[in-house]
Each structure stands twice: as structure tokens, then as C-alpha cells.
């Protein structure tokens, strides 16, 4: 396999993993979500605290987030950009996340997402994940209403 073919295959593998992660999040499958993470993940989520170190800490955070939402989960990343090498890969893009209430009202916003993968025993795992929302410097308020 030439180098270009290798990168195409690796990028397809990462895209498949991201799609499986999105599906697990939409299905409230916390174990399915955290199955994608390396044991020593460092995550910067947009909710709750400054950082999460280790899969157990991040699992607890995911459990708390899922418990806060009663509606149908929304997790969509329509334009992912992926670069992959032999043992490291990077995905970034905008992700729309939140929930759809029984009334049909959506409580969701666009966030920025960056994910770093590394091979661990031949399997791609998320070593670093970062979600963030832009904010207004003058008011300190997050800008959840922004659209791509």
C-alpha cells in the first residue's frame, strides 16, 4: 500500500469511529462513548470544569451530562476534517449538540470540536478531546446562538 492509500484508509477509519461515537452519544450510550477514549485521555469539555484527566473522570462527566438532559439527544458533526498518519490522527470541525424536548423545542448549539487520536495496541483511541464555545469578551457570556 502506498503512502497516499494508507492515509485514505486511516482517515476512513477515523471517520467511522467519529460516526460511531456520535451514534453512541445520540443513544445515551455512555459506555459506547467512553469506549473510544484512551485510559489516559485529557479532555477539555465546554461543560462543568476546566479539564478531565483519565477515562474514569470523563465517564462520570458524561453520565452527569446525560442525566441533565431529558429529551432526545442531538449530536451532529456534518463537516469533519480529518488528517491521519501511521499512529496519530486529528479530527476537527463544528458539532451541534444538545437535546430535542418532547414539545419539539431544540436546546442545542454549535460548538467547536478538536479530537486527537493515537494508536493503542493497534486500535485508534481518543487521547485528547476539546469542545468549546466562543464567548463575548465584554460580557463574558457564551455565544450559543452563532451559526456556521
Secondary structure, DSSP 8 states (H G I E B T S, - for coil): --HHHHHHHHHHHHHHHHHHHHHHHHTT-HHHHHTTEEEEEEEE-SSSSS-EESHHHHHHHHHHHHHH--SEEEEE-SS-EEEE-SSEEEEEEEEEEEEE-TTS-EEEEEEEEEEEEEEETTEEEEEEEEEE--B-TTT--B-TT---
